[in-house]
Amino acid sequence: MIVRSLDGITGTERDVEGDTWRSRRMVLAREGVGFSLHDTVLYAGSETRMWYAHHIEAVYWIEGHGELLNEETGEKHQLSPGTMYLLDGHEHHTVRAVTTMRAVCVFNPPCTGREVHDENGVYPLLTPDGTP
């Protein structure tokens, strides 16, 4: 059994920050359970372009308001607490945070904890030891 708190991982290697987001990685590939679990914050007024070419991601919003743009179809969806989206087709997408937003995210295959978005918004597919 693993028990972890957000306070317990804040400021550790599991607490990763980008220009527009912060991801606290609660469960990672090294735990060997087949998925990773992240507590993610997007900063108010930010726009984050993403494309998970190697991962399936489910996102469940628990705080804040914003908009999801499916860059492939042009569809826009309002995001607020209680809204979920699943990127089951590796969609290019952008999230615009009107207010500070917070979500619970699940990735498969699991992230190692070292991933950050590249110039295309992609997380690389890394092995548990952090190598490509």
C-alpha positions in Angstrom: 0.0 0.0 0.0 1.2 3.5 -0.8 -0.1 6.6 1.0 1.1 10.0 -0.1 -0.1 13.6 0.6 0.2 16.6 -1.6 2.0 18.4 1.2 4.5 15.5 1.4 5.6 15.8 -2.3 5.6 19.6 -2.6 9.1 20.8 -3.3 10.4 17.3 -4.1 11.4 15.8 -7.5 7.7 14.9 -7.9 6.8 18.6 -8.0 7.4 19.7 -11.6 6.7 23.2 -12.9 6.5 24.6 -16.5 5.8 28.1 -17.7 2.0 27.8 -17.5 1.5 24.8 -15.2 2.6 22.9 -12.1 2.3 19.1 -11.8 2.5 17.2 -8.5 3.0 13.6 -9.5 1.4 11.4 -6.9 1.9 8.0 -8.7 4.6 7.3 -11.2 5.9 4.5 -13.4 8.3 3.4 -10.7 5.3 2.3 -8.6 4.6 -0.3 -11.3 0.8 0.0 -11.3 0.3 0.8 -15.1 -0.7 4.4 -14.8 0.5 7.7 -13.3 -1.7 10.1 -11.3 -1.0 13.9 -11.2 -2.4 16.9 -9.3 -2.0 19.6 -11.9 -2.5 23.4 -11.7 -2.8 25.7 -14.7 -2.2 29.4 -14.0 -4.9 32.0 -14.5 -4.6 33.7 -17.8 -2.4 31.0 -19.3 -2.7 29.1 -22.5 -1.1 25.6 -22.6 -0.8 23.8 -26.0 -0.4 20.0 -25.6 -0.3 16.8 -27.6 0.2 13.5 -25.9 1.6 11.5 -28.9 2.6 8.6 -26.6 0.1 8.7 -23.8 -3.6 8.5 -23.2 -4.7 11.1 -20.6 -7.9 11.5 -18.6 -8.4 14.9 -16.9 -10.9 15.7 -14.2 -11.3 19.3 -13.2 -11.8 20.1 -9.5 -11.1 23.9 -9.4 -11.3 26.9 -11.7 -12.7 27.7 -15.1 -11.4 27.6 -18.6 -11.7 26.4 -22.1 -10.5 23.3 -24.0 -9.9 23.7 -27.7 -9.6 20.5 -29.9 -7.1 21.9 -32.4 -8.0 19.1 -34.9 -11.7 19.9 -35.1 -11.9 23.4 -33.8 -14.4 22.3 -31.1 -14.4 24.3 -27.9 -15.6 23.0 -24.5 -16.0 24.9 -21.3 -14.1 23.5 -18.3 -15.3 23.8 -14.7 -15.3 21.7 -11.6 -16.9 18.3 -12.3 -15.9 18.3 -16.0 -13.8 15.4 -17.4 -12.2 14.9 -20.8 -10.3 11.9 -22.2 -7.7 12.2 -24.9 -8.3 8.8 -26.3 -7.2 9.8 -29.9 -3.9 11.6 -29.0 -5.6 14.9 -29.9 -3.7 18.2 -30.2 -5.4 20.5 -27.8 -5.1 23.8 -25.9 -6.3 24.7 -22.5 -7.0 28.3 -21.7 -7.2 29.0 -18.0 -9.5 31.9 -17.3 -8.9 31.4 -13.5 -6.3 29.3 -11.8 -7.5 25.7 -12.6 -6.7 22.4 -10.8 -7.2 18.9 -12.2 -6.5 15.3 -11.4 -4.8 13.7 -14.4 -4.2 10.0 -15.2 -1.7 8.9 -17.8 -1.2 5.6 -19.5 1.5 4.5 -20.1 2.6 6.0 -16.8 4.9 9.0 -16.6 8.3 8.7 -14.9 8.1 12.1 -13.3 10.8 13.7 -15.5 8.5 14.7 -18.4 8.0 18.3 -19.5 6.2 19.4 -22.7 8.5 19.8 -25.7 8.1 22.5 -28.4 5.2 20.5 -29.8 3.5 20.1 -26.4 4.5 16.4 -26.3 5.7 14.4 -23.3 8.4 12.1 -24.4 7.9 8.4 -23.9 10.5 7.6 -21.2 11.4 4.4 -19.4 11.1 4.2 -15.6 14.8 5.2 -15.3 14.2 8.3 -17.4 15.8 7.3 -20.7 14.0 7.4 -24.1 
